[in-house]
Amino acid sequence: MLKANIYVTLRKTVVDPQGLAVKNALKSLDYEQEVEEVRVGKLIDIKLNMSDRKKAKQIIDQMCKKLLSNPTIEDYSFTLEEVE
Amino acid sequence: MKFLRFGVVVFPGSNCDHDCFYVLSNVLKQDVKYIWHKEIEVRDVDCIVLPGGFSYGDYLRTGAIARFSPIMQGIINFANKGGLVIGICNGFQILLEAGLLPGAMLCNKNVHFICKHVYVKLLNKNTPFTNLYKKDEVLKIPIAHNEGNYYIDEKGLETLKENNQIVFQYCDNPNGAVDNIAGIVNKEGNVLGMMPHPERCSEKELDSQDGLFIFKSIIGGI
């Protein structure tokens, strides 16, 4: 069985209000020096009933384009791993 | 007044469907029916209303799941044939996800849910939804949303401007929306999406009646 770990993030050109709010909160916790930028995204895990990695890659890619991300504002990336 | 047939679409989590139904049926005496999202065809209506609310709990992205409800293909076909579609708040977000309108919604700039009356300026009165307003009229109208920060890239914004697709602009931008955009139409002008709620300001008891003219324009225009 394969599991896909899908990461959906706002595009670099899009301002991320949540990321900015989190950055400000970290600043108030005295991490101002250490933190350069914060971007908030989503992690979506999908367990697949298949073992063919090439096919799985194609299918996850289609899912990301059709539903899991909005290409107008978001980018996505994913990794595949073997699970029991 | 003419007698039109309106269809108010109900998704799981819609919560302004009754308000829209009430204004159209009780205030404006029109023929209104609810359309459950699992229906597959749009039948016997002149105008579709996608109401506000939190369809599917706003899971994944606002409007992202509702966009794949069975009724949506029927609504896309209806719109492509020139049928009038108005999406209010969550309805606007669904129209964006469905690709019937360009752009996308981001979280409000201040990361707060904003619920208050705002002033919006009318930019285009030559649409089936705004023909009864005066040119450059300013409307007092409530907003209530967490994701109303409209985003479109520069090229897309140019296209909106060239085609007069920007219908409403906030006078004092509450959410960070690009170019103060509060509402747009598609290029053909038969699909309107707007974040403010006209159904919440359509009776004199409700502080403002500025929203009523949107529904009256639709009725007068067909």
Contacts between the chains, C-beta under 8 A, distances in Angstrom:
chain1	res1	chain2	res2	distance
A	10	B	106	7.5
A	13	B	153	7.6
A	14	B	106	6.7
A	14	B	151	6.3
A	15	B	106	7.4
A	15	B	109	7.6
A	15	B	176	7.4
A	17	B	106	6.8
A	17	B	107	4.8
A	17	B	108	6.6
A	17	B	109	5.2
A	17	B	110	7.3
A	17	B	111	5.1
A	17	B	149	7.0
A	17	B	176	7.0
A	18	B	107	5.7
A	18	B	111	6.0
A	21	B	111	4.6
A	42	B	60	7.9
A	67	B	60	7.4
A	67	B	64	6.7
A	67	B	68	7.1
A	68	B	60	7.3
A	70	B	61	5.8
A	70	B	64	7.1
A	70	B	97	7.0
A	70	B	104	5.4
A	72	B	96	8.0
A	72	B	103	6.5
A	72	B	104	4.1
A	72	B	151	7.1
A	72	B	152	7.7
A	72	B	153	7.9
A	73	B	104	4.5
A	73	B	106	6.4
A	73	B	151	5.7
